[in-house]
Amino acid sequence: MSSSSIGFGQFALIWGVKKEGYGAGGLSLVLASNALPALLMICGGVAGDRFRRHQVLAGADALACAAWVTIGVALSARGTPLPLLCALAALGGTATALYLPTLPGAVADLLKPSDRPAGNALISQTQSIGLLVGLVASGLVVTAIGPAWAASTRGVLCGFSAMLLSRLSTGRPQRGNAKPLRDLREGWRAFSACPWVWIMTLQYTAVTTAVVCYIEIAGPLYMLGGHGDAQAWGVIRASEPLGGLLGALIGARWRPTRTILTAAALPIAVSLPMLAMGSGASWQLIAIVATVPGVSQAVYYVLWTTVLQNSFPAEVLVRVNSWNMVASYALMPIAMLVSGPLAAMAGAQDVVIGAGAVVLAATATTLLTLAAAPRTRVSFRRSLAS
């Protein structure tokens, strides 16, 4: 899924809904509809372990292409009914639910274990560059010619990505006559057998929920409250992938002694732009601060993804990743539904301060929990054997 297209999609929905006049409540509803299909990621995990992974990725991008082009057409017509926007946003979210858990599995298919850190770092760098270009360009597009064109651009980019992915070649998983429900149970057993996986999943659930409140609702509302415009928000959002370029280089070369503890500490940087915004900082200062979590998130992606790829057999990897991701994204729809009205009532700055506090508390709790279990190991096979 083209990273640059993600930026166009974010701006298209946020500023498109606002342009239609639906307010904070309508924005929350549309974004929650886009996030709700994340609960289907366990189904995406089954698909990623049952079919050729490059075909699953290409199919997800084709579905995203159809959804976002239609959103663009709907926004260009003006007076688009809110239920239609919600339905189309949910279709785009379904494509994401198929794509995200399958991507690490495709990398594991294509690369040897020794090459996976560099491969994951390359993906992270590509995502950062694409997101950087997409966020900056989408801010300009939304400001100059409107959100409908931004949504259509995302659709076209996803279609192009689907054509490229269809040219890859990954192996056909040997699932035999296994039933989907059995596949789900096997994935859950593998996931729950490793304490370090579900402990960090709980942490990432809290962090992701806080980030959603900041990025999707409170941040844009803060900017619309006289602190900037769509272009300024695009610069802030682009600062993270800018930092991600450096973070990917670090992640490709860094081999920390305690990988799990190191990865668990990195999300604390996510709270920095939230606390800066909560203190009433200018958008320029927030943009500078936002480069720091960009570095930490890229390093986290490389460390975490490589650990998963090297700890679980290929035949169960995507399902384990899907259980991790569905838990991490489970509260996103609720966060979007609640944060819009909450920001309208209490103010965007109070919401982002609360989000920053959640990140700090979740990271501290995770580090204490992992440190109290020094024998926690990266060993899926040993956990099953016991």
Secondary structure by P-SEA (a helix, b strand, c coil): ccaaaaaaaaaaaaaaaaaacccaaaaaaaaaaaaccccaaaaaaaaaacccaaaaaaaaaaaaaaaaaaaaaaaaaccccaaaaaaaaaaaaaaaaacccaaaaaaaacccccaaaaaaaaaaaaaaaaaaaaaaaaaaaaacccaaaaaaaaaaaaaaaaaaaaabbbbbbccccccaaaaaaaaaaaaaccaaaaaaaaaaaaaaaaaaaacccaaaaaaacccccaaaaaaaaaaaaaaaaaaaaaaaccccccaaaaaaacccccaaaaaaaaacccaaaaaaaaaaaaaaaaaaaaaaaaaaaaccccccaaaaaaaaaaaaacaaaaaaacaaaaaaaccaaaaaaaaaaaaaaaaaaaaaaaaacccccccaaaaaac
